[in-house]
Amino acid sequence: MTSAARPLDAGRPPAEAARPADNIPLGIALMIGATMLLTLSNAFSKHLVAHYPVGEVMFLRSSIAFGLVCAFMLPATGLAVFRTRKPGAHVARGLSQAISQTLTVLALGLMPLAGVTAIGFSAPLFAAVVAILWHKEASDPVRWGVLLVGFLGVLVVTNPGADSLQVGALFALGNAVMYGTVTVAVRGMAKTEKASTLLIWQMAVMAAAHSLLLVFGFRWPSGSDAALFGLLGASNVGAQYLWTRALASAPATAVSPFYYLMLVWGMGLGYLAFGEVPTLHLVVGGVIVVAAGALLLWHETWARRTGERRTAPRRRDAAPSRLARPAAVRLHRPETLSLSRDHAA
């Protein structure tokens, strides 16, 4: 969940959509709301997977979310929202997300809510490693040092001990590795695909993939649990919507740090709903992972801005000198004038 495009916007591609003026307070409020809904979604999954087969939980979670997205989108877009030139990439992305979410729910059945959340924060760290090794992105000692500290925090959170905790930690780490890898692999899709198309394809593929897990068992939910399944799907869609609206309302550097509030919500809800008392390992390791993720975000933002300043062309919008020859104005190349108009727009 890290693009400024709005997934429920059925209009133009992200490259064509005009971004409104930044509203940082609104963006922060939306991001906080998204983290609350994501934590609720994980809590619903944790409760339900203790009473129903994991395949059933995943299928109902995905299919209800897909139904809600269709109900929201299709009246405005029709089936045109499914139109794409990259169906294979969409299927690969959806399958990867399906595996990632399944690993998360498996981990929730074996680990504290806050522990799964803390390990999940390592996904950007894995994404950075994949970007360096796969895409040959430039790196430096600071970046590698931050990654090393972050992975040390993950090791502290996992706290090798009980067998169930170790297996749950492996599931949570698998989710982080999968999510981080997919983030890098499909990073370019947002440049050519509509955000609404990305979302509805992801939901459709995930629902189809999770339907295959029904072979491991299905039990009709009771009335109260049926309501929880509905809330599970709705919280997923709501979190996705608030997340992307937050990134559309304010710069990612302003709102992304508030994503780490999920660890606070996870500790609080884990204690209130499941009686999970945060351990010292979880608190210390979680703080280390959060600090590493925040520092990585700051370092990469600083490096990007520094690079842009070094490569930015000199401004040529100053008024021409009175002594300049009139013919000099006609010597500008068309592409230079076009670039100037782009900057003005």
Beta strands, then each sheet from edge to edge (+ up, - down):
end
